[in-house]
Amino acid sequence: MLRFLTAGESHGPELVTIVEGVPAGFAINLATINRDLARRQKGYGRGGRMLIEKDEARPVSGIRFGKSLGSPITLIIENRDFKNWVKRMSIDPADRGEATPVTRARPGHADLAGVLKYNLDDIRDVLERASARETTARVAIGGLVRQILSPFGIDVLGYVATIGATDADTPTNLGIDELRRITEESQVRVADAEAEKNIIAEIDECKKAGDTLGGIVEVIVSGLPVGLGSHVHWDRKLDGRLAHALLSLQAAKGVELGLGFTAGRIRGSALHDEIGYDAEARRFTRHSNNSGGTEGGMSTGEPLRVRVAFKPLSTLMRPLRSVDIKTKAEAVGAIERSDVCAIPAAAVIAEAVVAFEIAAAFLDKFGGDSLTEIARNLKGFQEQVRNY
């Protein structure tokens, strides 16, 4: 079973993740992980912290001479901003007086529910871990597990579909490599030059107004075999696992696969993907992919498409009304350093989360203790499907 833990606070010394279940024999390229970390930091509308951090993962276990050992892999990512927070984030009780408690809860954040749940009197004890800074570790995990998928021809890409009031008109005839090239060159990770101009203008407008913007990102996965996931138990359904993981991301408020919510507004005859058969390739085919690559909780073999809606960030430079948790007096939400729009980064984060869930489902189906064993298991299954 592939699983992970992350640890660390936003302004603590470092983020740490332990990934368990990576089989032996996979080539692990640290540059691939760090490239994804750099992608997460880009995007028009990001805040001042991106000027401080240069995120890089440092492996401390589970890899030797560039290959996985089969043991847990530990990655550490230094928070370079910690040097400015040493006293305020100290573990030493003698330094408590160096930190001014945060007592004005921000609407839309974990602040108020967190202090009430854990009986805390300083909102910083909640916001540090609730911060989206934690997703840095998840992107590193995604960069790691992509290297489990790539030897088997499985590719994952996240990009932006919508920011604010602007929908990108993403071409439907592009392969994943070309879509990657175009969206990676875009300042807001869209494949639509006109939409990019409109989005940048709206981000600039929001920045002047002290406001923030949300959006929708799409993740596509190509090269999937049929049968990942299962129909037999609720917690093994591939689409359920994806939705669970994606909704665990900070600010995520909705997930849809394929046509998603549109499926509830059209007739079955217009929705369901009709089935065909390619005799030459000896494979079943679909005449459409409205389901987004899953049926009955399992992959169909068609490209997987999943979208995630992210709300605008909760820290506003012109904050909303709130209450001081100490005095109970009316106040405005506290201001933490923040982005105006983080949706281009959210596309990279969602990509990483989907990559992990796909890798976990792939290993559940074809798993073994080594790359060689997994390749043998996959080959046998593919022959079984062709001979069906």
matplotlib code that plots the C-alpha trace (Angstrom):
import matplotlib.pyplot as plt

x = [0.0, 1.3, 0.8, 2.4, 2.5, 3.5, 4.7, 5.8, 4.4, 4.3, 7.0, 8.7, 12.2, 11.2, 8.5, 8.9, 7.2, 7.6, 6.3, 5.9, 5.3, 7.5, 8.8, 12.5, 14.3, 12.6, 15.0, 14.4, 15.5, 15.7, 15.7, 12.2, 10.9, 12.5, 11.2, 7.7, 8.4, 9.6, 6.4, 4.3, 6.0, 5.2, 2.1, 0.8, -0.7, 1.6, 2.7, 6.0, 6.9, 7.7, 10.6, 12.1, 11.6, 13.5, 11.9, 14.2, 13.7, 16.5, 16.1, 17.4, 16.2, 14.9, 17.1, 20.6, 22.6, 19.5, 17.1, 14.4, 15.2, 11.7, 12.0, 10.3, 11.5, 11.9, 12.1, 12.9, 12.1, 13.7, 11.6, 14.0, 11.7, 12.2, 15.2, 12.7, 10.6, 13.0, 11.8, 8.1, 8.1, 10.4, 9.8, 11.3, 8.7, 11.1, 10.5, 6.7, 6.9, 8.6, 5.3, 2.2, -0.9, -3.2, -6.7, -8.7, -10.1, -10.3, -13.6, -13.1, -10.0, -9.5, -8.8, -12.0, -13.0, -9.4, -9.0, -12.5, -11.7, -8.3, -9.0, -6.2, -5.8, -3.5, -4.8, -1.2, -1.3, -3.9, -3.0, 0.6, -0.4, -3.6, -1.6, -1.4, 2.4, 1.8, 1.1, 4.8, 5.3, 2.5, 4.0, 7.3, 5.4, 3.7, 7.1, 8.3, 5.4, 5.2, 8.5, 6.6, 4.1, 6.3, 8.0, 4.5, 3.5, 1.2, 1.4, -0.3, -0.9, -2.7, -3.6, -6.1, -9.6, -11.0, -9.9, -12.4, -14.9, -12.8, -13.1, -10.2, -11.1, -8.7, -8.3, -9.6, -7.4, -4.0, -2.0, -0.8, 2.8, 1.6, -0.9, 1.9, 4.2, 1.5, 0.3, 3.7, 4.6, 1.5, 1.8, -1.5, -1.2, -3.9, -4.0, -5.8, -3.9, -7.0, -8.2, -4.7, -4.9, -8.3, -7.2, -4.2, -6.3, -8.7, -5.9, -4.5, -7.9, -8.3, -4.8, -5.7, -9.0, -7.3, -9.3, -8.6, -9.6, -10.4, -10.8, -11.0, -8.2, -8.3, -6.0, -5.8, -4.1, -3.2, -2.0, -4.2, -5.0, -8.6, -9.5, -7.8, -10.0, -12.9, -16.7, -16.9, -16.3, -17.0, -13.5, -11.8, -13.6, -11.1, -13.3, -14.1, -10.4, -9.6, -12.4, -11.4, -7.8, -8.6, -11.1, -8.4, -6.5, -6.7, -9.4, -10.8, -14.7, -15.8, -14.7, -16.2, -15.1, -15.9, -19.0, -19.5, -22.4, -23.6, -24.4, -27.3, -28.9, -28.9, -30.5, -28.7, -28.8, -26.6, -24.3, -23.2, -20.2, -21.2, -18.9, -17.1, -14.5, -11.2, -10.6, -7.1, -5.9, -8.1, -9.5, -12.8, -13.2, -15.5, -17.1, -16.9, -15.4, -18.2, -17.5, -14.0, -12.3, -14.1, -17.2, -18.4, -15.4, -12.9, -10.7, -12.1, -8.8, -9.8, -8.0, -9.0, -10.3, -11.0, -11.7, -11.3, -12.9, -10.8, -12.3, -10.6, -7.9, -9.1, -6.5, -7.8, -5.8, -9.1, -10.3, -13.9, -15.8, -14.9, -14.6, -11.6, -11.5, -10.0, -12.2, -15.2, -15.4, -16.2, -13.0, -11.7, -9.9, -6.1, -3.8, -1.2, 1.1, -0.8, -1.4, -4.0, -4.5, -2.9, -4.8, -1.8, -0.1, -3.2, -3.1, 0.4, -0.8, -3.9, -1.7, 0.5, -2.4, -4.0, -0.6, -0.4, -3.9, -3.3, 0.1, -1.6, -4.4, -1.8, 0.2, -2.9, -3.7, -0.2, 1.9, 5.0, 8.2, 10.2, 9.9, 10.5, 7.7, 5.2, 6.1, 5.5, 2.1, 1.0, 2.1, 0.1, -3.0, -2.7, -2.4, -5.5, -7.5, -6.4, -7.3, -10.7]
y = [0.0, 3.4, 6.0, 9.2, 11.6, 15.3, 17.3, 20.9, 24.4, 27.2, 29.3, 26.4, 25.2, 22.7, 20.5, 16.7, 13.9, 10.1, 8.0, 4.3, 1.6, 2.7, -0.6, -1.2, -0.6, 2.6, 5.3, 8.4, 11.7, 14.5, 17.1, 15.9, 16.5, 19.9, 20.9, 20.4, 22.3, 25.2, 25.0, 25.3, 28.7, 30.3, 32.0, 35.6, 36.8, 35.0, 36.9, 38.0, 34.6, 33.2, 35.7, 34.2, 30.5, 28.4, 25.0, 22.0, 18.5, 16.7, 12.9, 11.4, 7.8, 5.2, 6.0, 4.8, 5.5, 7.0, 4.0, 3.3, 0.6, -0.5, 1.2, 4.4, 7.5, 10.7, 14.1, 17.3, 20.8, 23.8, 26.8, 29.6, 32.2, 30.4, 32.6, 35.5, 33.5, 31.7, 33.3, 33.4, 29.7, 28.5, 25.3, 26.9, 28.2, 30.9, 32.6, 32.8, 36.6, 37.1, 36.3, 38.5, 36.2, 36.4, 36.8, 38.1, 35.2, 35.3, 34.4, 31.4, 30.1, 27.3, 30.0, 30.0, 26.4, 25.4, 27.3, 26.2, 22.5, 22.5, 25.0, 27.3, 31.1, 32.0, 31.5, 31.1, 27.6, 26.7, 28.8, 27.6, 24.0, 24.9, 27.0, 25.9, 25.9, 22.2, 21.5, 22.0, 18.6, 17.1, 18.4, 16.8, 13.5, 13.9, 14.5, 11.3, 9.0, 10.3, 8.3, 5.1, 5.8, 7.0, 3.7, 2.4, 5.2, 7.0, 10.8, 13.4, 17.1, 19.9, 23.2, 26.1, 26.0, 29.1, 32.0, 34.4, 35.4, 34.1, 30.6, 29.4, 27.9, 24.9, 23.2, 19.7, 18.3, 18.7, 15.8, 16.0, 16.9, 19.9, 21.0, 20.9, 23.0, 25.7, 25.9, 25.9, 28.9, 30.8, 33.1, 31.7, 28.1, 28.4, 27.3, 30.4, 33.6, 35.9, 34.4, 34.9, 38.6, 38.9, 36.9, 39.0, 42.1, 40.8, 39.8, 43.3, 44.7, 42.5, 43.4, 47.1, 46.3, 44.2, 41.2, 37.7, 35.3, 31.6, 29.3, 25.8, 23.6, 20.4, 17.4, 14.8, 11.4, 9.5, 5.9, 4.4, 0.7, -0.4, -1.6, 0.6, 1.0, -1.3, -1.4, -3.8, -1.5, 2.2, 3.1, 1.4, 3.3, 5.3, 8.4, 8.4, 8.2, 11.1, 13.3, 12.5, 13.5, 16.6, 17.9, 17.6, 20.4, 23.8, 26.0, 23.1, 23.3, 21.0, 18.1, 16.7, 14.0, 14.2, 16.3, 16.3, 18.5, 18.9, 15.1, 16.0, 18.3, 16.2, 12.9, 9.6, 9.2, 12.3, 11.4, 7.8, 6.8, 4.3, 1.2, 0.0, -2.6, -2.2, -5.7, -4.9, -3.6, -6.1, -3.6, -2.1, 1.6, 4.5, 6.9, 9.7, 10.3, 12.1, 10.0, 11.4, 8.0, 6.2, 3.9, 2.1, 3.3, 1.9, 3.3, 2.6, 2.9, 6.3, 9.5, 10.5, 14.1, 15.6, 19.2, 21.0, 24.3, 26.4, 29.3, 32.7, 32.9, 33.8, 36.6, 39.8, 43.1, 44.8, 42.2, 41.2, 41.6, 39.3, 39.0, 39.1, 35.7, 37.1, 40.2, 39.1, 42.6, 43.2, 43.4, 42.6, 39.5, 39.4, 40.0, 37.4, 37.6, 36.1, 35.7, 37.5, 34.4, 31.0, 29.0, 28.4, 26.8, 24.9, 23.2, 21.8, 20.8, 19.0, 17.3, 16.0, 14.7, 12.9, 11.4, 10.0, 8.5, 7.0, 5.5, 4.0, 2.5, 1.2, -0.5, -1.9, -3.6, -4.6, -4.2, -6.1, -5.5, -4.4, -2.7, -6.0, -7.8, -5.0, -4.9, -8.6, -8.3, -5.5, -7.4, -10.4, -8.4, -6.6, -9.9, -11.1, -8.1, -8.4, -12.1, -11.5]
z = [0.0, -1.0, 1.6, 3.0, 5.9, 5.9, 8.8, 9.4, 9.8, 7.3, 9.1, 10.8, 9.9, 7.3, 5.8, 6.0, 4.2, 4.5, 1.6, 2.3, -0.3, -3.2, -4.6, -5.2, -8.5, -9.7, -11.0, -8.8, -10.3, -7.7, -10.5, -11.5, -8.0, -7.7, -11.2, -9.9, -6.8, -8.9, -11.1, -7.9, -7.1, -10.4, -11.7, -12.0, -8.8, -6.3, -3.2, -1.6, -0.1, -3.5, -3.6, -0.4, -0.9, -3.5, -2.7, -3.1, -1.7, 0.2, 0.3, 3.6, 3.2, 0.8, -2.2, -3.0, -6.1, -7.8, -7.2, -4.7, -2.1, -1.2, 2.2, 3.2, 1.3, 3.4, 1.8, 3.6, 2.3, 4.0, 4.8, 4.1, 5.6, 9.0, 9.6, 10.1, 12.5, 14.7, 18.0, 17.0, 16.0, 18.7, 20.6, 23.7, 26.2, 27.2, 23.8, 24.2, 24.8, 21.4, 19.6, 19.5, 19.5, 16.5, 17.8, 14.8, 12.9, 9.1, 7.5, 5.2, 7.0, 9.6, 12.2, 14.3, 14.0, 14.8, 18.0, 19.2, 18.4, 20.0, 22.8, 21.7, 22.4, 19.5, 16.0, 14.8, 16.4, 13.8, 10.7, 10.5, 9.8, 7.9, 5.5, 1.9, 2.4, 3.3, -0.3, -1.0, 0.5, -1.5, -4.8, -3.8, -3.3, -6.7, -8.3, -6.7, -7.6, -11.2, -11.5, -10.6, -13.4, -16.2, -17.0, -17.8, -20.1, -17.7, -17.8, -15.6, -16.3, -14.4, -16.0, -15.5, -16.9, -15.2, -13.1, -11.8, -14.5, -17.4, -18.8, -20.9, -24.3, -24.1, -27.5, -27.4, -30.1, -28.3, -27.1, -23.5, -24.5, -26.6, -23.9, -21.3, -23.5, -24.0, -20.5, -19.0, -21.1, -19.9, -16.9, -15.6, -16.9, -19.6, -23.2, -24.4, -25.1, -25.0, -21.7, -20.3, -21.0, -19.3, -16.3, -15.8, -16.0, -13.4, -11.1, -11.3, -10.5, -7.5, -6.2, -6.3, -4.5, -1.8, -3.0, -4.1, -6.9, -7.1, -10.1, -11.6, -12.6, -14.7, -14.4, -17.2, -17.1, -20.2, -20.7, -18.0, -18.2, -17.7, -14.2, -11.7, -8.6, -7.9, -7.8, -4.9, -1.9, -1.5, -0.4, -3.4, -6.1, -8.1, -8.5, -4.8, -3.9, -6.3, -4.9, -1.3, -2.0, -4.0, -1.5, 1.2, -0.5, 1.1, -0.5, -2.6, -2.7, -5.5, -7.7, -10.9, -13.3, -17.0, -17.5, -13.8, -12.7, -16.2, -16.1, -13.8, -16.4, -19.6, -20.7, -20.5, -24.3, -24.5, -21.7, -21.6, -23.6, -26.3, -26.7, -29.7, -30.6, -32.5, -33.9, -35.2, -31.8, -30.0, -27.6, -26.6, -27.4, -26.4, -28.9, -26.3, -22.9, -21.0, -18.0, -17.6, -17.8, -15.0, -14.8, -11.7, -9.7, -12.2, -15.0, -18.5, -20.3, -21.7, -20.6, -17.0, -16.6, -13.3, -12.3, -9.0, -7.9, -5.5, -3.6, -3.4, -0.7, 2.8, 3.5, 2.1, 2.2, 2.9, 5.4, 6.1, 9.4, 12.2, 16.0, 18.3, 20.0, 23.2, 23.7, 21.7, 20.3, 16.6, 14.5, 11.0, 10.0, 10.5, 7.5, 6.8, 3.8, 0.9, -2.8, -4.9, -6.9, -6.5, -9.1, -11.4, -8.5, -7.6, -11.0, -10.1, -6.6, -8.0, -10.6, -7.8, -5.7, -8.7, -9.5, -6.0, -6.1, -9.6, -8.4, -5.3, -7.4, -10.0, -7.3, -5.7, -9.0, -10.2, -7.1, -6.3, -4.4, -7.4, -10.8, -12.5, -10.7, -11.4, -15.1, -15.3, -13.5, -15.9, -19.0, -17.9, -17.3, -20.6, -22.4, -20.5, -21.7, -25.3, -25.3, -23.7]

ax = plt.figure().add_subplot(projection="3d")
ax.plot(x, y, z, "-o")
ax.set_aspect("equal")
plt.show()
